[in-house]
Amino acid sequence: MASALSVHSKEPTRRPGTEPSREAAMWWEPRSEQEFPLASSVAQLQRWFRERRGPAASLAWGIASCWSPVHEQLAPTVLLDSGLLGDREHLRYTDEKFGPFAVPVNLLSSEGDGLPRGWDSPLPRIEGRVPLHVMFVSRPEPSASAAGIMQKYLTLREPVVCEKTGKLGTAGVAVWDDAVQKHAILTAGHIFPKGVGSPVSQRRKNIFGFSRRVPLGVISHHICPNGPTPAWDAAIIRLTRAAGYAAPATGVFPGFTRPEPVVAYGAISGAVDEGAVLQGALVEGGSGQFNWKNCWMLGPATLLTSGDSGTAVFTLKSSKFLGLFVGTSYFVSSGRSIVHYVQDARSLENEVFSGWQVRFQ
């Protein structure tokens, strides 16, 4: 990791009589004196990102609050295009264990870091205890369609298939469908581009390794990013055949305070419980058709692969449900993934499930 990570800065003292901003730091309410000024900085970044979305499209892929190894707390962060680093993008500002890390802008320079002249001129100037940080990632792309925690919460282990397109994905967690008074399955929406009514099957292998598709259900509710407005990425599979189900995910993750390990099960990659770390929270980001909101950021991003869209991700120690795997950023030069994006379960439930009459139990 870069030597600059040993540098610390002194936090400015708030003027007497002033109160911290009450804007939300992310999608959860600020809970400490550190998070109130962070809230104001992130809100400023969000306004900048939306105003410059066209001109900034080749510069910034999103804005977030990420863990700063320099300041040892969450920092307002712009996700910059890793192409700015040239051919050595995979070697700079990336730790082998934790993946890419947020770096204070004031510690970077064109001369010392090989960045193009004037690279930082479009970035906003923010005020706050913690300075603006950047993290270098590639253009976020939708995740390729295709353990005690796992045994407790996961319903189906084989890939699910969109019968209209043949895309593969992973069944997430069980939810309760109030409309039919039955359990249903939550997964990623972009697996099913045709939306509600799409038939869903399950790909099963026999003892000889041959695959066959078994009808599973139909998409009853659907939402998916489709343009510049950041959106949710979720679908509900209403089962049309009997299928055993696990316990619905009841303990959703309340909010991010510092990095911690996670566990996931992808239909293709299988259970992963080593090395993956929750390291940040993306307010909004993406490109083209796919722009997501409220995503946890995981690194290193080698744990999930093609066909793992919709994977349920949990914190390892507390077994809290983070949400569903929806997207990934890659190193352009090598094609190796560097950040996974997991859409937040709590705010998905608050903003989307109420209209669907669906809930975690």
Summary of the structure (lengths in Angstrom):
residues: 361
radius of gyration: 20.5
end to end distance: 42.3
largest distance: 73.5
contacts: 1266
relative contact order: 0.16
helix: 16%
strand: 36%
